[in-house]
Amino acid sequence: MEDHSILWRRIDMSGHETARVYGDDDGWYLDGSAIFLYEGAPCRLEYLIECDPDWSTRSATVDGWVGEHIIEHEISVSENGMWYLDDQEMRTVEGCVDIDLNFSPITNLLPLRRLDLKDGDRESVSAAWLRFPSFKLERLEQTYSRIDKSTVKYESRDGEFTRELKVNAAGLVLDYPDYWIAEADVAN
């Protein structure tokens, strides 16, 4: 995968997000910033997600603010699959492979790249879901089904939440109905 930069516009509230995905010999990096309104308060959240060469999450940081609340979180994953949020062991997400940032479409990229689904393929994964605005780390069961080259069906909460995502060839979401739409997508 070549490096990519993307800009999304929020549909459900006022806001934008920009991200850059790049790699080196050690793995992959998702570096981004989301700026949006939440309940009338301005928010800025910056993140850096580090993955191994197979797209499994190694660590993530989320910093910024939500209204008057300062946000500073560090997430790490040990080699045996134990997750830590701000150095606190999170047994409820033990064994998860992916981080999922509730406020961003960037993390849909992780299972899509790792699973490399072909048309008609369907796979389930367990993600460590960083909820917004509580910033609690919870297990979220997810299913991805490849419909065609540019469409993936995403399901969570036992099918209670379902969306057909439009994605580019790299796996970045271009259209997440009701939430985000890409305004710019550039391969570097």
N, CA and C atoms as an extended XYZ file, in Angstrom:
564
Properties=species:S:1:pos:R:3:atomname:S:1:resname:S:1:resid:I:1 pbc="F F F"
N         0.851       -1.186        0.000 N   MET     1
C         0.000        0.000        0.000 CA  MET     1
C         0.888        1.239        0.000 C   MET     1
N         0.602        2.147       -0.883 N   GLU     2
C         1.312        3.412       -0.860 CA  GLU     2
C         0.711        4.308        0.219 C   GLU     2
N         1.433        5.366        0.559 N   ASP     3
C         0.922        6.311        1.548 CA  ASP     3
C        -0.350        6.978        1.029 C   ASP     3
N        -1.274        7.264        1.941 N   HIS     4
C        -2.529        7.933        1.586 CA  HIS     4
C        -2.820        9.065        2.560 C   HIS     4
N        -3.442       10.105        2.038 N   SER     5
C        -3.988       11.175        2.866 CA  SER     5
C        -5.461       11.301        2.510 C   SER     5
N        -6.286       11.611        3.507 N   ILE     6
C        -7.728       11.703        3.276 CA  ILE     6
C        -8.318       12.801        4.151 C   ILE     6
N        -9.397       13.396        3.653 N   LEU     7
C       -10.152       14.389        4.418 CA  LEU     7
C       -11.610       13.973        4.388 C   LEU     7
N       -12.204       13.818        5.588 N   TRP     8
C       -13.623       13.478        5.699 CA  TRP     8
C       -14.398       14.665        6.246 C   TRP     8
N       -15.653       14.753        5.845 N   ARG     9
C       -16.590       15.705        6.428 CA  ARG     9
C       -17.614       14.913        7.215 C   ARG     9
N       -17.889       15.375        8.430 N   ARG    10
C       -18.932       14.745        9.248 CA  ARG    10
C       -20.285       15.088        8.648 C   ARG    10
N       -21.194       14.137        8.657 N   ILE    11
C       -22.551       14.353        8.168 CA  ILE    11
C       -23.519       14.536        9.331 C   ILE    11
N       -23.290       13.825       10.433 N   ASP    12
C       -24.207       13.850       11.570 CA  ASP    12
C       -24.024       15.062       12.469 C   ASP    12
N       -22.914       15.780       12.321 N   MET    13
C       -22.644       16.981       13.106 CA  MET    13
C       -21.604       17.804       12.352 C   MET    13
N       -21.404       19.028       12.767 N   SER    14
C       -20.418       19.889       12.131 CA  SER    14
C       -19.015       19.389       12.459 C   SER    14
N       -18.205       19.161       11.412 N   GLY    15
C       -16.835       18.746       11.675 CA  GLY    15
C       -16.136       18.150       10.474 C   GLY    15
N       -14.830       17.990       10.623 N   HIS    16
C       -13.972       17.383        9.619 CA  HIS    16
C       -12.929       16.519       10.319 C   HIS    16
N       -12.336       15.641        9.537 N   GLU    17
C       -11.221       14.833       10.012 CA  GLU    17
C       -10.268       14.636        8.862 C   GLU    17
N        -8.990       14.680        9.157 N   THR    18
C        -7.979       14.390        8.162 CA  THR    18
C        -7.035       13.342        8.737 C   THR    18
N        -6.538       12.480        7.860 N   ALA    19
C        -5.655       11.412        8.311 CA  ALA    19
C        -4.638       11.101        7.229 C   ALA    19
N        -3.535       10.575        7.678 N   ARG    20
C        -2.493       10.096        6.782 CA  ARG    20
C        -2.154        8.672        7.201 C   ARG    20
N        -2.062        7.783        6.221 N   VAL    21
C        -1.682        6.388        6.459 CA  VAL    21
C        -0.357        6.160        5.740 C   VAL    21
N         0.630        5.687        6.481 N   TYR    22
C         1.946        5.462        5.877 CA  TYR    22
C         2.621        4.282        6.567 C   TYR    22
N         3.631        3.733        5.924 N   GLY    23
C         4.310        2.574        6.477 CA  GLY    23
C         5.804        2.667        6.332 C   GLY    23
N         6.479        1.776        7.077 N   ASP    24
C         7.913        1.584        6.947 CA  ASP    24
C         8.195        0.110        7.231 C   ASP    24
N         9.451       -0.253        7.391 N   ASP    25
C         9.807       -1.651        7.603 CA  ASP    25
C         9.228       -2.224        8.897 C   ASP    25
N         8.901       -1.364        9.866 N   ASP    26
C         8.385       -1.820       11.157 CA  ASP    26
C         6.876       -1.984       11.189 C   ASP    26
N         6.148       -1.375       10.224 N   GLY    27
C         4.699       -1.498       10.248 CA  GLY    27
C         3.994       -0.330        9.605 C   GLY    27
N         2.784       -0.068       10.094 N   TRP    28
C         1.890        0.932        9.527 CA  TRP    28
C         1.479        1.942       10.586 C   TRP    28
N         1.179        3.174       10.136 N   TYR    29
C         0.847        4.266       11.031 CA  TYR    29
C        -0.380        4.995       10.492 C   TYR    29
N        -1.322        5.283       11.363 N   LEU    30
C        -2.514        6.055       11.032 CA  LEU    30
C        -2.458        7.299       11.910 C   LEU    30
N        -2.248        8.439       11.292 N   ASP    31
C        -2.000        9.689       12.001 CA  ASP    31
C        -3.068       10.685       11.585 C   ASP    31
N        -3.898       11.144       12.528 N   GLY    32
C        -4.999       12.001       12.130 CA  GLY    32
C        -5.456       12.980       13.184 C   GLY    32
N        -6.381       13.823       12.752 N   SER    33
C        -6.949       14.843       13.617 CA  SER    33
C        -8.412       15.060       13.248 C   SER    33
N        -9.281       15.020       14.250 N   ALA    34
C       -10.711       15.256       14.061 CA  ALA    34
C       -11.086       16.538       14.796 C   ALA    34
N       -11.812       17.402       14.100 N   ILE    35
C       -12.300       18.647       14.683 CA  ILE    35
C       -13.802       18.680       14.435 C   ILE    35
N       -14.591       18.760       15.516 N   PHE    36
C       -16.042       18.693       15.365 CA  PHE    36
C       -16.730       19.318       16.570 C   PHE    36
N       -18.044       19.479       16.446 N   LEU    37
C       -18.862       19.960       17.557 CA  LEU    37
C       -19.564       18.774       18.198 C   LEU    37
N       -19.571       18.746       19.519 N   TYR    38
C       -20.316       17.716       20.236 CA  TYR    38
C       -21.147       18.413       21.305 C   TYR    38
N       -22.453       18.294       21.185 N   GLU    39
C       -23.384       18.952       22.100 CA  GLU    39
C       -23.048       20.436       22.253 C   GLU    39
N       -22.742       21.082       21.122 N   GLY    40
C       -22.460       22.507       21.095 CA  GLY    40
C       -21.066       22.908       21.525 C   GLY    40
N       -20.243       21.937       21.922 N   ALA    41
C       -18.890       22.245       22.387 CA  ALA    41
C       -17.859       21.854       21.321 C   ALA    41
N       -16.862       22.713       21.083 N   PRO    42
C       -15.817       22.368       20.127 CA  PRO    42
C       -14.933       21.249       20.665 C   PRO    42
N       -14.534       20.367       19.748 N   CYS    43
C       -13.685       19.226       20.100 CA  CYS    43
C       -12.533       19.129       19.107 C   CYS    43
N       -11.384       18.738       19.597 N   ARG    44
C       -10.247       18.413       18.740 CA  ARG    44
C        -9.595       17.168       19.299 C   ARG    44
N        -9.538       16.127       18.507 N   LEU    45
C        -8.915       14.884       18.924 CA  LEU    45
C        -7.866       14.485       17.890 C   LEU    45
N        -6.645       14.332       18.335 N   GLU    46
C        -5.563       13.870       17.480 CA  GLU    46
C        -5.221       12.450       17.890 C   GLU    46
N        -4.874       11.628       16.902 N   TYR    47
C        -4.544       10.239       17.198 CA  TYR    47
C        -3.357        9.775       16.380 C   TYR    47
N        -2.670        8.784       16.905 N   LEU    48
C        -1.627        8.063       16.192 CA  LEU    48
C        -1.798        6.598       16.553 C   LEU    48
N        -2.036        5.785       15.547 N   ILE    49
C        -2.186        4.346       15.731 CA  ILE    49
C        -0.995        3.672       15.067 C   ILE    49
N        -0.332        2.792       15.799 N   GLU    50
C         0.797        2.047       15.252 CA  GLU    50
C         0.400        0.579       15.136 C   GLU    50
N         0.662        0.001       13.954 N   CYS    51
C         0.330       -1.401       13.671 CA  CYS    51
C         1.577       -2.149       13.219 C   CYS    51
N         1.552       -3.456       13.380 N   ASP    52
C         2.642       -4.262       12.859 CA  ASP    52
C         2.484       -4.395       11.337 C   ASP    52
N         3.418       -5.049       10.649 N   PRO    53
C         3.314       -5.165        9.193 CA  PRO    53
C         2.052       -5.884        8.707 C   PRO    53
N         1.395       -6.674        9.570 N   ASP    54
C         0.163       -7.386        9.205 CA  ASP    54
C        -1.095       -6.624        9.613 C   ASP    54
N        -0.956       -5.376       10.017 N   TRP    55
C        -2.065       -4.489       10.365 CA  TRP    55
C        -2.718       -4.795       11.718 C   TRP    55
N        -2.036       -5.498       12.601 N   SER    56
C        -2.534       -5.704       13.964 CA  SER    56
C        -2.086       -4.526       14.815 C   SER    56
N        -2.988       -4.004       15.647 N   THR    57
C        -2.694       -2.821       16.456 CA  THR    57
C        -1.627       -3.125       17.501 C   THR    57
N        -0.642       -2.234       17.586 N   ARG    58
C         0.383       -2.290       18.634 CA  ARG    58
C         0.101       -1.258       19.720 C   ARG    58
N        -0.270       -0.031       19.272 N   SER    59
C        -0.502        1.043       20.245 CA  SER    59
C        -1.319        2.149       19.592 C   SER    59
N        -1.857        3.015       20.432 N   ALA    60
C        -2.592        4.185       19.954 CA  ALA    60
C        -2.533        5.267       21.022 C   ALA    60
N        -2.509        6.505       20.567 N   THR    61
C        -2.647        7.638       21.473 CA  THR    61
C        -3.791        8.505       20.955 C   THR    61
N        -4.537        9.079       21.872 N   VAL    62
C        -5.600       10.027       21.541 CA  VAL    62
C        -5.442       11.202       22.494 C   VAL    62
N        -5.249       12.391       21.925 N   ASP    63
C        -5.037       13.601       22.714 CA  ASP    63
C        -5.891       14.732       22.168 C   ASP    63
N        -6.254       15.661       23.043 N   GLY    64
C        -6.990       16.839       22.609 CA  GLY    64
C        -7.950       17.295       23.669 C   GLY    64
N        -9.143       17.704       23.232 N   TRP    65
C       -10.152       18.143       24.175 CA  TRP    65
C       -11.543       17.906       23.628 C   TRP    65
N       -12.477       17.766       24.547 N   VAL    66
C       -13.907       17.697       24.257 CA  VAL    66
C       -14.532       18.759       25.149 C   VAL    66
N       -14.869       19.900       24.534 N   GLY    67
C       -15.326       21.031       25.346 CA  GLY    67
C       -14.222       21.461       26.285 C   GLY    67
N       -14.498       21.452       27.584 N   GLU    68
C       -13.512       21.857       28.582 CA  GLU    68
C       -12.672       20.691       29.103 C   GLU    68
N       -12.961       19.478       28.674 N   HIS    69
C       -12.273       18.285       29.177 CA  HIS    69
C       -11.040       17.959       28.334 C   HIS    69
N        -9.892       17.920       28.968 N   ILE    70
C        -8.652       17.547       28.298 CA  ILE    70
C        -8.620       16.025       28.159 C   ILE    70
N        -8.243       15.563       26.980 N   ILE    71
C        -8.181       14.136       26.686 CA  ILE    71
C        -6.730       13.749       26.438 C   ILE    71
N        -6.239       12.773       27.175 N   GLU    72
C        -4.886       12.237       26.994 CA  GLU    72
C        -4.938       10.747       27.318 C   GLU    72
N        -4.954        9.934       26.284 N   HIS    73
C        -5.029        8.492       26.500 CA  HIS    73
C        -3.953        7.769       25.705 C   HIS    73
N        -3.348        6.798       26.361 N   GLU    74
C        -2.379        5.923       25.713 CA  GLU    74
C        -2.899        4.500       25.806 C   GLU    74
N        -2.881        3.829       24.669 N   ILE    75
C        -3.352        2.451       24.575 CA  ILE    75
C        -2.200        1.613       24.035 C   ILE    75
N        -1.982        0.456       24.634 N   SER    76
C        -0.944       -0.439       24.129 CA  SER    76
C        -1.443       -1.872       24.199 C   SER    76
N        -0.811       -2.711       23.403 N   VAL    77
C        -1.160       -4.130       23.339 CA  VAL    77
C         0.123       -4.931       23.546 C   VAL    77
N         0.091       -5.867       24.493 N   SER    78
C         1.268       -6.699       24.727 CA  SER    78
C         1.342       -7.804       23.667 C   SER    78
N         2.472       -8.468       23.602 N   GLU    79
C         2.653       -9.541       22.619 CA  GLU    79
C         1.675      -10.697       22.839 C   GLU    79
N         1.188      -10.871       24.073 N   ASN    80
C         0.231      -11.956       24.337 CA  ASN    80
C        -1.224      -11.502       24.240 C   ASN    80
N        -1.468      -10.285       23.695 N   GLY    81
C        -2.833       -9.834       23.425 CA  GLY    81
C        -3.544       -9.118       24.558 C   GLY    81
N        -2.803       -8.710       25.594 N   MET    82
C        -3.412       -7.940       26.682 CA  MET    82
C        -3.360       -6.459       26.316 C   MET    82
N        -4.496       -5.795       26.471 N   TRP    83
C        -4.619       -4.373       26.170 CA  TRP    83
C        -4.486       -3.559       27.448 C   TRP    83
N        -3.903       -2.362       27.303 N   TYR    84
C        -3.730       -1.442       28.419 CA  TYR    84
C        -4.244       -0.071       27.999 C   TYR    84
N        -5.044        0.538       28.854 N   LEU    85
C        -5.505        1.910       28.666 CA  LEU    85
C        -4.906        2.726       29.789 C   LEU    85
N        -4.010        3.653       29.435 N   ASP    86
C        -3.312        4.474       30.435 CA  ASP    86
C        -2.670        3.598       31.503 C   ASP    86
N        -1.976        2.559       31.048 N   ASP    87
C        -1.248        1.589       31.892 CA  ASP    87
C        -2.146        0.704       32.751 C   ASP    87
N        -3.453        0.771       32.562 N   GLN    88
C        -4.377       -0.098       33.305 CA  GLN    88
C        -4.769       -1.285       32.423 C   GLN    88
N        -4.580       -2.480       32.937 N   GLU    89
C        -4.916       -3.694       32.193 CA  GLU    89
C        -6.415       -3.749       31.911 C   GLU    89
N        -6.770       -4.049       30.657 N   MET    90
C        -8.172       -4.075       30.229 CA  MET    90
C        -8.536       -5.501       29.806 C   MET    90
N        -8.862       -6.349       30.762 N   ARG    91
C        -9.160       -7.759       30.483 CA  ARG    91
C       -10.368       -7.950       29.565 C   ARG    91
N       -11.301       -7.001       29.560 N   THR    92
C       -12.509       -7.152       28.743 CA  THR    92
C       -12.218       -7.127       27.247 C   THR    92
N       -11.052       -6.602       26.850 N   VAL    93
C       -10.704       -6.562       25.427 CA  VAL    93
C        -9.501       -7.452       25.109 C   VAL    93
N        -9.110       -8.285       26.056 N   GLU    94
C        -7.984       -9.181       25.837 CA  GLU    94
C        -8.225      -10.031       24.585 C   GLU    94
N        -7.199      -10.143       23.759 N   GLY    95
C        -7.291      -10.948       22.543 CA  GLY    95
C        -7.793      -10.202       21.317 C   GLY    95
N        -8.294       -8.979       21.482 N   CYS    96
C        -8.711       -8.186       20.317 CA  CYS    96
C        -7.472       -7.858       19.473 C   CYS    96
N        -7.665       -7.701       18.194 N   VAL    97
C        -6.559       -7.417       17.288 CA  VAL    97
C        -6.558       -5.949       16.857 C   VAL    97
N        -7.758       -5.348       16.749 N   ASP    98
C        -7.895       -3.998       16.220 CA  ASP    98
C        -8.361       -3.006       17.274 C   ASP    98
N        -7.855       -1.779       17.162 N   ILE    99
C        -8.444       -0.659       17.886 CA  ILE    99
C        -9.564       -0.110       17.002 C   ILE    99
N       -10.625        0.387       17.607 N   ASP   100
C       -11.700        1.045       16.871 CA  ASP   100
C       -11.981        2.355       17.598 C   ASP   100
N       -11.700        3.467       16.919 N   LEU   101
C       -11.988        4.785       17.483 CA  LEU   101
C       -13.412        5.152       17.123 C   LEU   101
N       -14.273        5.232       18.108 N   ASN   102
C       -15.703        5.486       17.928 CA  ASN   102
C       -15.987        6.793       17.194 C   ASN   102
N       -15.092        7.754       17.257 N   PHE   103
C       -15.326        9.066       16.660 CA  PHE   103
C       -14.773        9.180       15.238 C   PHE   103
N       -14.236        8.079       14.670 N   SER   104
C       -13.507        8.183       13.403 CA  SER   104
C       -13.773        6.998       12.484 C   SER   104
N       -13.754        7.224       11.142 N   PRO   105
C       -13.851        6.111       10.199 CA  PRO   105
C       -12.495        5.471        9.887 C   PRO   105
N       -11.394        6.000       10.403 N   ILE   106
C       -10.062        5.528       10.029 CA  ILE   106
C        -9.831        4.071       10.409 C   ILE   106
N       -10.395        3.631       11.528 N   THR   107
C       -10.055        2.295       12.022 CA  THR   107
C       -10.777        1.171       11.288 C   THR   107
N       -11.731        1.474       10.416 N   ASN   108
C       -12.287        0.422        9.559 CA  ASN   108
C       -11.210       -0.120        8.617 C   ASN   108
N       -10.202        0.690        8.359 N   LEU   109
C        -9.101        0.282        7.495 CA  LEU   109
C        -8.379       -0.949        8.033 C   LEU   109
N        -8.223       -1.047        9.353 N   LEU   110
C        -7.391       -2.102        9.945 CA  LEU   110
C        -7.874       -3.508        9.603 C   LEU   110
N        -9.124       -3.890        9.912 N   PRO   111
C        -9.548       -5.243        9.542 CA  PRO   111
C        -9.644       -5.434        8.028 C   PRO   111
N        -9.989       -4.373        7.300 N   LEU   112
C       -10.074       -4.512        5.842 CA  LEU   112
C        -8.710       -4.832        5.240 C   LEU   112
N        -7.659       -4.202        5.726 N   ARG   113
C        -6.310       -4.489        5.220 CA  ARG   113
C        -5.837       -5.861        5.690 C   ARG   113
N        -6.058       -6.186        6.952 N   ARG   114
C        -5.563       -7.453        7.498 CA  ARG   114
C        -6.288       -8.650        6.898 C   ARG   114
N        -7.607       -8.551        6.735 N   LEU   115
C        -8.405       -9.683        6.255 CA  LEU   115
C        -8.326       -9.851        4.744 C   LEU   115
N        -8.080       -8.768        4.005 N   ASP   116
C        -7.978       -8.803        2.543 CA  ASP   116
C        -9.135       -9.598        1.926 C   ASP   116
N       -10.358       -9.191        2.239 N   LEU   117
C       -11.564       -9.890        1.788 CA  LEU   117
C       -11.739       -9.804        0.277 C   LEU   117
N       -12.122      -10.914       -0.319 N   LYS   118
C       -12.486      -10.972       -1.737 CA  LYS   118
C       -14.008      -10.890       -1.831 C   LYS   118
N       -14.529      -10.577       -3.027 N   ASP   119
C       -15.978      -10.478       -3.220 CA  ASP   119
C       -16.680      -11.714       -2.666 C   ASP   119
N       -17.681      -11.493       -1.822 N   GLY   120
C       -18.439      -12.578       -1.218 CA  GLY   120
C       -17.902      -13.062        0.120 C   GLY   120
N       -16.667      -12.689        0.479 N   ASP   121
C       -16.086      -13.096        1.764 CA  ASP   121
C       -16.746      -12.349        2.912 C   ASP   121
N       -16.833      -13.030        4.060 N   ARG   122
C       -17.413      -12.456        5.280 CA  ARG   122
C       -16.567      -12.928        6.454 C   ARG   122
N       -16.127      -11.973        7.292 N   GLU   123
C       -15.301      -12.303        8.453 CA  GLU   123
C       -15.758      -11.504        9.662 C   GLU   123
N       -15.664      -12.124       10.829 N   SER   124
C       -15.980      -11.454       12.085 CA  SER   124
C       -14.694      -11.208       12.862 C   SER   124
N       -14.648      -10.076       13.539 N   VAL   125
C       -13.493       -9.703       14.346 CA  VAL   125
C       -13.978       -9.113       15.665 C   VAL   125
N       -13.098       -9.130       16.642 N   SER   126
C       -13.355       -8.466       17.921 CA  SER   126
C       -12.438       -7.260       18.000 C   SER   126
N       -13.018       -6.085       18.188 N   ALA   127
C       -12.240       -4.855       18.261 CA  ALA   127
C       -12.275       -4.283       19.672 C   ALA   127
N       -11.183       -3.627       20.043 N   ALA   128
C       -11.134       -2.847       21.273 CA  ALA   128
C       -11.663       -1.467       20.911 C   ALA   128
N       -12.891       -1.190       21.310 N   TRP   129
C       -13.641       -0.008       20.887 CA  TRP   129
C       -13.469        1.102       21.910 C   TRP   129
N       -12.818        2.196       21.497 N   LEU   130
C       -12.669        3.354       22.370 CA  LEU   130
C       -13.891        4.232       22.174 C   LEU   130
N       -14.809        4.154       23.149 N   ARG   131
C       -16.100        4.850       23.063 CA  ARG   131
C       -15.925        6.359       23.171 C   ARG   131
N       -16.773        7.054       22.474 N   PHE   132
C       -16.838        8.503       22.585 CA  PHE   132
C       -18.214        8.867       23.121 C   PHE   132
N       -18.350        9.744       24.097 N   PRO   133
C       -17.334       10.597       24.703 CA  PRO   133
C       -16.741       10.053       26.009 C   PRO   133
N       -17.072        8.821       26.397 N   SER   134
C       -16.596        8.307       27.691 CA  SER   134
C       -15.119        7.912       27.660 C   SER   134
N       -14.591        7.579       26.495 N   PHE   135
C       -13.229        7.100       26.313 CA  PHE   135
C       -12.953        5.845       27.136 C   PHE   135
N       -13.979        5.014       27.260 N   LYS   136
C       -13.824        3.688       27.864 CA  LYS   136
C       -13.499        2.705       26.751 C   LYS   136
N       -12.717        1.701       27.068 N   LEU   137
C       -12.327        0.689       26.095 CA  LEU   137
C       -13.196       -0.544       26.305 C   LEU   137
N       -13.970       -0.908       25.271 N   GLU   138
C       -14.912       -2.023       25.351 CA  GLU   138
C       -14.718       -2.968       24.172 C   GLU   138
N       -15.109       -4.203       24.349 N   ARG   139
C       -15.081       -5.175       23.256 CA  ARG   139
C       -16.285       -4.919       22.348 C   ARG   139
N       -16.034       -4.918       21.035 N   LEU   140
C       -17.099       -4.753       20.054 CA  LEU   140
C       -16.922       -5.799       18.970 C   LEU   140
N       -17.903       -6.695       18.881 N   GLU   141
C       -17.883       -7.715       17.826 CA  GLU   141
C       -18.332       -7.061       16.529 C   GLU   141
N       -17.588       -7.298       15.455 N   GLN   142
C       -17.859       -6.686       14.167 CA  GLN   142
C       -17.790       -7.735       13.063 C   GLN   142
N       -18.555       -7.506       12.013 N   THR   143
C       -18.503       -8.374       10.840 CA  THR   143
C       -18.346       -7.504        9.600 C   THR   143
N       -17.429       -7.918        8.740 N   TYR   144
C       -17.192       -7.247        7.466 CA  TYR   144
C       -17.488       -8.238        6.344 C   TYR   144
N       -18.306       -7.820        5.382 N   SER   145
C       -18.652       -8.649        4.224 CA  SER   145
C       -18.322       -7.859        2.964 C   SER   145
N       -17.461       -8.420        2.115 N   ARG   146
C       -17.089       -7.752        0.871 CA  ARG   146
C       -18.192       -7.976       -0.161 C   ARG   146
N       -18.835       -6.908       -0.594 N   ILE   147
C       -19.893       -6.996       -1.600 CA  ILE   147
C       -19.290       -6.911       -2.996 C   ILE   147
N       -18.445       -5.922       -3.217 N   ASP   148
C       -17.712       -5.798       -4.473 CA  ASP   148
C       -16.444       -5.002       -4.199 C   ASP   148
N       -15.716       -4.662       -5.242 N   LYS   149
C       -14.424       -3.995       -5.116 CA  LYS   149
C       -14.488       -2.728       -4.262 C   LYS   149
N       -15.598       -1.999       -4.322 N   SER   150
C       -15.677       -0.717       -3.626 CA  SER   150
C       -16.742       -0.676       -2.521 C   SER   150
N       -17.323       -1.829       -2.155 N   THR   151
C       -18.389       -1.830       -1.150 CA  THR   151
C       -18.172       -2.945       -0.134 C   THR   151
N       -18.260       -2.565        1.142 N   VAL   152
C       -18.135       -3.515        2.241 CA  VAL   152
C       -19.313       -3.295        3.178 C   VAL   152
N       -19.978       -4.375        3.566 N   LYS   153
C       -21.050       -4.273        4.561 CA  LYS   153
C       -20.423       -4.447        5.942 C   LYS   153
N       -20.695       -3.460        6.808 N   TYR   154
C       -20.196       -3.475        8.184 CA  TYR   154
C       -21.368       -3.717        9.123 C   TYR   154
N       -21.174       -4.648       10.072 N   GLU   155
C       -22.208       -4.931       11.074 CA  GLU   155
C       -21.573       -4.998       12.451 C   GLU   155
N       -22.301       -4.506       13.450 N   SER   156
C       -21.884       -4.657       14.844 CA  SER   156
C       -23.128       -4.798       15.710 C   SER   156
N       -22.884       -5.118       16.970 N   ARG   157
C       -23.980       -5.327       17.931 CA  ARG   157
C       -24.994       -6.345       17.402 C   ARG   157
N       -24.486       -7.499       16.970 N   ASP   158
C       -25.333       -8.594       16.467 CA  ASP   158
C       -26.255       -8.148       15.341 C   ASP   158
N       -25.737       -7.303       14.454 N   GLY   159
C       -26.513       -6.848       13.309 CA  GLY   159
C       -27.434       -5.680       13.591 C   GLY   159
N       -27.449       -5.200       14.837 N   GLU   160
C       -28.290       -4.054       15.197 CA  GLU   160
C       -27.836       -2.796       14.450 C   GLU   160
N       -26.511       -2.671       14.237 N   PHE   161
C       -25.961       -1.550       13.486 CA  PHE   161
C       -25.361       -2.090       12.196 C   PHE   161
N       -25.838       -1.611       11.054 N   THR   162
C       -25.376       -2.068        9.750 CA  THR   162
C       -25.234       -0.885        8.804 C   THR   162
N       -24.124       -0.855        8.064 N   ARG   163
C       -23.920        0.166        7.044 CA  ARG   163
C       -23.161       -0.462        5.877 C   ARG   163
N       -23.485       -0.017        4.662 N   GLU   164
C       -22.691       -0.380        3.492 CA  GLU   164
C       -21.696        0.736        3.262 C   GLU   164
N       -20.422        0.424        3.448 N   LEU   165
C       -19.353        1.401        3.326 CA  LEU   165
C       -18.775        1.376        1.921 C   LEU   165
N       -18.590        2.542        1.345 N   LYS   166
C       -17.848        2.669        0.089 CA  LYS   166
C       -16.394        2.883        0.468 C   LYS   166
N       -15.499        2.116       -0.141 N   VAL   167
C       -14.080        2.188        0.194 CA  VAL   167
C       -13.248        2.347       -1.073 C   VAL   167
N       -12.037        2.892       -0.909 N   ASN   168
C       -11.128        2.976       -2.047 CA  ASN   168
C       -10.304        1.698       -2.137 C   ASN   168
N        -9.427        1.620       -3.113 N   ALA   169
C        -8.626        0.401       -3.324 CA  ALA   169
C        -7.721        0.087       -2.135 C   ALA   169
N        -7.350        1.105       -1.360 N   ALA   170
C        -6.491        0.905       -0.195 CA  ALA   170
C        -7.275        0.448        1.032 C   ALA   170
N        -8.615        0.561        1.006 N   GLY   171
C        -9.435        0.168        2.141 CA  GLY   171
C        -9.915        1.325        3.000 C   GLY   171
N        -9.589        2.558        2.610 N   LEU   172
C       -10.078        3.721        3.352 CA  LEU   172
C       -11.538        3.991        2.999 C   LEU   172
N       -12.323        4.327        4.010 N   VAL   173
C       -13.739        4.609        3.813 CA  VAL   173
C       -13.907        5.931        3.060 C   VAL   173
N       -14.693        5.895        1.987 N   LEU   174
C       -15.024        7.102        1.232 CA  LEU   174
C       -16.417        7.607        1.572 C   LEU   174
N       -17.312        6.685        1.927 N   ASP   175
C       -18.691        7.049        2.274 CA  ASP   175
C       -19.174        6.106        3.363 C   ASP   175
N       -19.438        6.678        4.540 N   TYR   176
C       -19.974        5.936        5.683 CA  TYR   176
C       -21.343        6.557        5.934 C   TYR   176
N       -22.412        5.956        5.361 N   PRO   177
C       -23.734        6.591        5.397 CA  PRO   177
C       -24.132        7.096        6.788 C   PRO   177
N       -24.648        8.313        6.796 N   ASP   178
C       -25.131        9.022        7.980 CA  ASP   178
C       -24.033        9.614        8.857 C   ASP   178
N       -22.749        9.330        8.567 N   TYR   179
C       -21.697        9.796        9.457 CA  TYR   179
C       -20.559       10.556        8.775 C   TYR   179
N       -19.938        9.979        7.737 N   TRP   180
C       -18.775       10.611        7.122 CA  TRP   180
C       -18.814       10.452        5.608 C   TRP   180
N       -18.225       11.434        4.936 N   ILE   181
C       -18.015       11.337        3.498 CA  ILE   181
C       -16.649       11.949        3.195 C   ILE   181
N       -15.894       11.294        2.315 N   ALA   182
C       -14.577       11.805        1.951 CA  ALA   182
C       -14.725       13.006        1.023 C   ALA   182
N       -13.956       14.042        1.304 N   GLU   183
C       -13.923       15.217        0.428 CA  GLU   183
C       -12.638       15.246       -0.391 C   GLU   183
N       -11.614       14.533        0.052 N   ALA   184
C       -10.359       14.426       -0.686 CA  ALA   184
C        -9.688       13.113       -0.289 C   ALA   184
N        -9.104       12.442       -1.271 N   ASP   185
C        -8.422       11.159       -1.069 CA  ASP   185
C        -7.235       11.151       -2.012 C   ASP   185
N        -6.024       11.168       -1.457 N   VAL   186
C        -4.827       11.287       -2.279 CA  VAL   186
C        -3.839       10.180       -1.932 C   VAL   186
N        -3.426        9.423       -2.952 N   ALA   187
C        -2.347        8.444       -2.785 CA  ALA   187
C        -1.045        9.190       -3.005 C   ALA   187
N        -0.124        9.081       -2.069 N   ASN   188
C         1.158        9.804       -2.154 CA  ASN   188
C         2.245        8.912       -2.726 C   ASN   188
